[in-house]
Amino acid sequence: MSVELIAYGCFFLTVALTYAIMCLGLNLQWGQTGLFNVGIAGFVAIGAYVSALLTTPDTAGRLGGFGLPMAVGWLGGALAAALVSYLVGRLTIRLRADYLAIATFGIAAAVQLCALNLEPVTGGPFGIGFIPRPFAAEAGNPLLFSLLNLALLVIVVLLLYLGLERLVRSPWGRVLRAIREDETAALALGKSATRFRLQAFAIGGGIMGLAGAAQAHFIGFIAPENYLPMLTFQVWAMLIVGGSGNNRGAILGAVLVWGIWAVSAALIAAVFDPAQQARAASLQIAIIGVAICAVLLLRPQGILGEIRTISRHLPSRAGKAQTAESRPE
């Protein structure tokens, strides 16, 4: 196997894992809490632009150029997206289903338009380049550079996965699922549905911002056209295919759907001439749509469905309660 092929495989998995982070954020909002967010692209864009502004070198004619460390940029992007998510949630979290979807879609459109028109800050349609990349000193060795980038993303995704697993299995996570399944019963137990929804929405938005920051630094360039509604469609497709409500399913769906997207793009480039490739690119959306339909027919809950815990209190000989098994949905 050639070095170039291994390096490309590492790059492919690195990008796929940035989408996995977005899926984990959406899974917290939708899979665990039932919040229908179709403004994913907006929160990802906020994280990407904030991190880029904090870490890029000084550039004349544009706000930013602080040259801060990359870790500060990633943290700043995540916190900025979480803050915007919180403020948006304060206004919209009481909305239900399609109304919340319309509101979040409007927020994403507003963010994309700001990125396009605030040229002194965002670079406008030209975007922001020269974003520092991890392990830039190793760029002369493509294989080592790619392996180090992949290792970094694997660590980030693993830590995020473990943290979210602890959250969703904690009393806080159980309250989220209780609100999702039966809000009236949760309210009767004294739980504030609005407060818990707002917390989940803000944390999920912050995770999406972290994904945007990571993706910006691994690619090295961002522009408003990177954050069109198509990005939201991709992330939703990933979560549906992998399995909503399951963090492992979110990661698996991200890798699979990104693989389908990348392979279909390569096939289009190989089959169609350059003049027809732009029109043929719509086939990618059709291919993803067919994949979603196939998964929904064969596995309505996704490849890895949500694991629901059923507790049965059974009297034992010692007079204590016994709890029974967990089973997949």
C-alpha distance (Angstrom), angle and dihedral (degrees) to the residues before:
residue distance angle dihedral
M1 . . .
S2 3.80 . .
V3 3.79 123.8 .
E4 3.80 90.2 -121.6
L5 3.79 92.1 55.7
I6 3.81 92.6 49.5
A7 3.81 90.7 47.5
Y8 3.80 90.5 50.8
G9 3.80 90.8 48.8
C10 3.79 90.0 53.1
F11 3.80 91.0 48.7
F12 3.80 90.5 48.9
L13 3.81 92.3 52.1
T14 3.81 91.6 44.7
V15 3.80 92.1 56.2
A16 3.81 90.7 42.5
L17 3.81 90.1 54.7
T18 3.81 91.6 53.1
Y19 3.81 86.3 57.5
A20 3.81 88.4 46.8
I21 3.82 88.6 59.3
M22 3.82 89.5 53.1
C23 3.81 89.2 49.5
L24 3.78 91.4 51.6
G25 3.80 89.7 53.9
L26 3.80 91.9 48.5
N27 3.80 90.8 46.0
L28 3.79 90.1 57.2
Q29 3.79 90.8 50.6
W30 3.80 100.7 39.7
G31 3.79 107.2 15.1
Q32 3.80 95.9 46.5
T33 3.81 103.6 24.3
G34 3.81 106.5 22.7
L35 3.83 96.0 -122.9
F36 3.81 109.8 154.0
N37 3.81 102.6 -142.8
V38 3.80 116.4 176.2
G39 3.79 94.1 164.1
I40 3.80 96.0 82.6
A41 3.80 93.3 126.2
G42 3.80 91.0 59.3
F43 3.80 95.5 54.4
V44 3.81 91.5 44.3
A45 3.82 89.3 51.3
I46 3.81 92.2 51.3
G47 3.79 91.5 54.0
A48 3.80 92.4 46.3
Y49 3.80 96.5 48.6
V50 3.80 95.9 43.0
S51 3.79 91.9 50.3
A52 3.80 91.6 45.8
L53 3.82 92.3 50.6
L54 3.78 92.0 49.1
T55 3.80 97.2 47.9
T56 3.81 108.5 31.6
P57 3.81 118.8 100.6
D58 3.79 121.1 -102.2
T59 3.81 110.0 -67.1
A60 3.78 123.3 -173.4
G61 3.78 116.2 -124.9
R62 3.80 97.2 23.0
L63 3.77 134.1 82.9
G64 3.77 113.2 -114.2
G65 3.75 128.9 34.8
F66 3.80 93.5 142.7
G67 3.79 93.0 148.2
L68 3.81 94.1 -146.0
P69 3.82 122.4 164.2
M70 3.78 117.1 -79.0
A71 3.81 93.1 -115.8
V72 3.80 88.9 58.8
G73 3.80 89.7 50.8
W74 3.80 93.2 51.0
L75 3.80 91.9 47.3
G76 3.80 91.6 45.6
G77 3.81 92.0 49.6
A78 3.80 92.0 50.0
L79 3.82 93.4 46.9
A80 3.81 92.6 46.5
A81 3.80 91.9 51.4
A82 3.82 90.7 45.8
L83 3.80 90.9 50.7
V84 3.81 92.8 49.4
S85 3.81 89.3 46.0
Y86 3.80 89.8 52.4
L87 3.81 92.8 49.3
V88 3.80 91.9 46.3
G89 3.79 89.9 46.1
R90 3.79 91.9 53.3
L91 3.79 87.6 61.0
T92 3.79 101.9 36.6
I93 3.81 110.6 22.3
R94 3.80 93.1 97.2
L95 3.79 90.2 59.5
R96 3.78 117.5 98.2
A97 3.80 134.4 -134.2
D98 3.81 111.4 -49.6
Y99 3.82 94.0 18.2
L100 3.79 91.7 56.3
A101 3.80 89.1 45.5
I102 3.81 91.3 54.4
A103 3.80 91.5 48.0
T104 3.81 94.8 49.6
F105 3.80 91.4 45.2
G106 3.80 88.7 54.5
I107 3.81 90.8 51.0
A108 3.81 91.1 51.7
A109 3.80 91.2 49.3
A110 3.82 90.6 49.9
V111 3.82 91.8 50.6
Q112 3.80 91.7 49.4
L113 3.81 91.5 49.7
C114 3.80 90.8 48.9
A115 3.79 89.9 51.7
L116 3.79 89.4 50.0
N117 3.82 97.8 47.4
L118 3.82 106.7 30.8
E119 3.79 92.3 79.9
P120 3.85 96.1 162.9
V121 3.81 88.2 60.4
T122 3.80 107.8 26.7
G123 3.77 102.3 24.7
G124 3.82 89.8 -113.2
P125 3.80 116.2 -125.7
F126 3.82 89.9 -13.2
G127 3.78 91.3 64.1
I128 3.80 126.6 -160.9
G129 3.77 122.3 -57.5
F130 3.79 136.6 179.7
I131 3.80 90.8 53.1
P132 3.82 105.7 169.2
R133 3.78 113.5 -107.0
P134 3.80 126.1 -147.6
F135 3.79 115.7 -97.1
A136 3.81 92.0 8.0
A137 3.81 89.2 162.1
E138 3.82 88.4 67.2
A139 3.82 94.7 51.1
G140 3.80 90.0 107.1
N141 3.80 88.3 68.2
P142 3.83 104.4 55.5
L143 3.80 95.3 -169.9
L144 3.81 96.0 49.7
F145 3.82 90.4 42.3
S146 3.80 91.8 52.9
L147 3.81 93.9 44.8
L148 3.81 92.6 50.7
N149 3.81 91.8 48.7
L150 3.79 91.0 50.1
A151 3.80 92.2 47.5
L152 3.80 90.8 52.4
L153 3.81 92.5 51.7
V154 3.79 91.9 45.8
I155 3.81 89.7 55.0
V156 3.82 92.3 47.5
V157 3.81 93.2 48.6
L158 3.80 92.4 44.9
L159 3.81 93.1 50.9
L160 3.79 91.1 45.6
Y161 3.80 91.6 48.3
L162 3.80 93.1 50.2
G163 3.79 91.7 46.8
L164 3.80 93.4 49.9
E165 3.80 91.5 46.2
R166 3.78 89.6 56.1
L167 3.80 90.6 47.3
V168 3.79 97.0 49.4
R169 3.82 91.6 45.9
S170 3.80 92.1 49.1
P171 3.81 124.4 88.2
W172 3.81 87.3 -96.4
G173 3.79 91.3 58.3
R174 3.78 92.2 46.4
V175 3.80 89.5 54.3
L176 3.81 89.7 53.1
R177 3.79 91.6 54.0
A178 3.79 91.2 44.5
I179 3.81 90.3 54.1
R180 3.80 90.2 47.1
E181 3.79 93.8 50.5
D182 3.81 101.3 37.2
E183 3.77 118.0 -0.8
T184 3.81 93.5 179.8
A185 3.79 92.0 57.9
A186 3.82 91.2 47.0
L187 3.80 90.8 50.8
A188 3.78 89.8 49.7
L189 3.81 88.0 58.1
G190 3.80 90.2 55.6
K191 3.82 98.6 -102.6
S192 3.80 118.7 143.9
A193 3.81 105.2 -130.5
T194 3.80 92.9 -168.5
R195 3.80 94.0 52.3
F196 3.81 94.6 48.2
R197 3.81 92.5 44.8
L198 3.79 90.2 50.8
Q199 3.80 91.8 50.9
A200 3.81 92.3 49.9
F201 3.80 92.1 46.0
A202 3.82 92.6 50.8
I203 3.81 94.6 46.1
G204 3.80 91.6 46.6
G205 3.80 91.0 49.1
G206 3.81 90.4 49.8
I207 3.82 90.2 52.7
M208 3.81 89.6 51.6
G209 3.81 89.0 50.5
L210 3.80 89.7 52.2
A211 3.81 89.0 52.4
G212 3.80 90.6 51.2
A213 3.80 91.6 50.3
A214 3.81 92.6 48.5
Q215 3.79 93.0 47.3
A216 3.80 92.0 48.9
H217 3.80 92.3 53.9
F218 3.78 95.6 45.2
I219 3.81 92.7 49.7
G220 3.81 95.5 36.9
F221 3.81 97.2 -143.3
I222 3.81 136.8 65.4
A223 3.80 132.8 -172.6
P224 3.82 134.6 171.3
E225 3.81 92.0 -103.7
N226 3.81 88.5 65.9
Y227 3.81 90.0 68.5
L228 3.77 103.9 52.1
P229 3.85 121.1 133.9
M230 3.81 88.4 -90.8
L231 3.80 88.0 77.7
T232 3.81 90.2 58.0
F233 3.81 90.2 49.6
Q234 3.80 91.1 51.6
V235 3.80 94.1 51.6
W236 3.80 93.1 46.8
A237 3.81 89.7 49.6
M238 3.79 90.1 51.4
L239 3.79 93.1 51.8
I240 3.81 94.0 45.6
V241 3.80 92.7 49.2
G242 3.80 94.4 45.0
G243 3.78 97.1 42.5
S244 3.79 129.4 -87.5
G245 3.79 114.3 -116.9
N246 3.81 93.7 27.3
N247 3.82 119.4 95.2
R248 3.80 92.3 -158.7
G249 3.79 88.6 51.2
A250 3.80 90.2 52.5
I251 3.81 91.0 55.1
L252 3.81 93.5 44.0
G253 3.80 92.6 47.9
A254 3.80 91.4 51.0
V255 3.79 92.6 54.2
L256 3.82 94.5 44.2
V257 3.80 97.7 46.3
W258 3.80 92.8 43.3
G259 3.80 87.3 51.0
I260 3.81 91.1 52.5
W261 3.81 89.7 47.4
A262 3.82 93.5 49.6
V263 3.82 94.7 44.9
S264 3.81 92.6 47.9
A265 3.82 90.1 49.9
A266 3.81 90.2 51.8
L267 3.82 91.3 49.0
I268 3.79 91.9 49.7
A269 3.81 90.3 50.6
A270 3.81 90.5 49.8
V271 3.82 98.4 44.7
F272 3.81 104.4 36.3
D273 3.77 127.8 56.1
P274 3.84 118.4 -119.5
A275 3.83 92.8 -98.2
Q276 3.82 91.6 58.8
Q277 3.79 100.2 37.3
A278 3.81 95.0 86.7
R279 3.82 91.5 55.5
A280 3.79 92.8 41.2
A281 3.81 91.5 53.0
S282 3.80 88.5 82.5
L283 3.82 85.9 71.4
Q284 3.81 87.3 74.6
I285 3.79 90.2 64.5
A286 3.79 90.7 47.6
I287 3.81 91.3 50.5
I288 3.82 91.5 50.8
G289 3.82 89.3 47.6
V290 3.79 91.6 52.8
A291 3.81 90.1 48.5
I292 3.81 91.0 52.3
C293 3.81 91.5 49.0
A294 3.80 91.4 49.7
V295 3.79 92.4 50.1
L296 3.81 92.6 46.8
L297 3.80 90.7 51.2
L298 3.79 95.5 46.7
R299 3.81 100.2 30.1
P300 3.84 110.8 16.3
Q301 3.81 90.4 -177.3
G302 3.83 92.6 50.3
I303 3.78 129.9 -102.8
L304 3.80 91.2 -62.4
G305 3.77 107.0 27.4
E306 3.76 126.4 -157.9
I307 3.79 115.3 -78.0
R308 3.76 109.5 -130.5
T309 3.77 119.1 -160.0
I310 3.77 116.3 -140.2
S311 3.77 115.7 -165.7
R312 3.75 117.1 -159.4
H313 3.77 115.7 -176.0
L314 3.78 106.6 -145.4
P315 3.80 124.6 177.7
S316 3.80 112.3 -117.2
R317 3.77 128.3 -159.2
A318 3.78 88.5 -99.3
G319 3.79 89.7 55.7
K320 3.80 93.8 -112.9
A321 3.80 128.9 125.0
Q322 3.77 119.9 -102.8
T323 3.79 122.7 -155.5
A324 3.78 121.6 -145.3
E325 3.74 134.8 -139.2
S326 3.77 136.9 -60.7
R327 3.75 115.4 -122.0
P328 3.82 134.9 -175.1
E329 3.74 117.7 -100.4
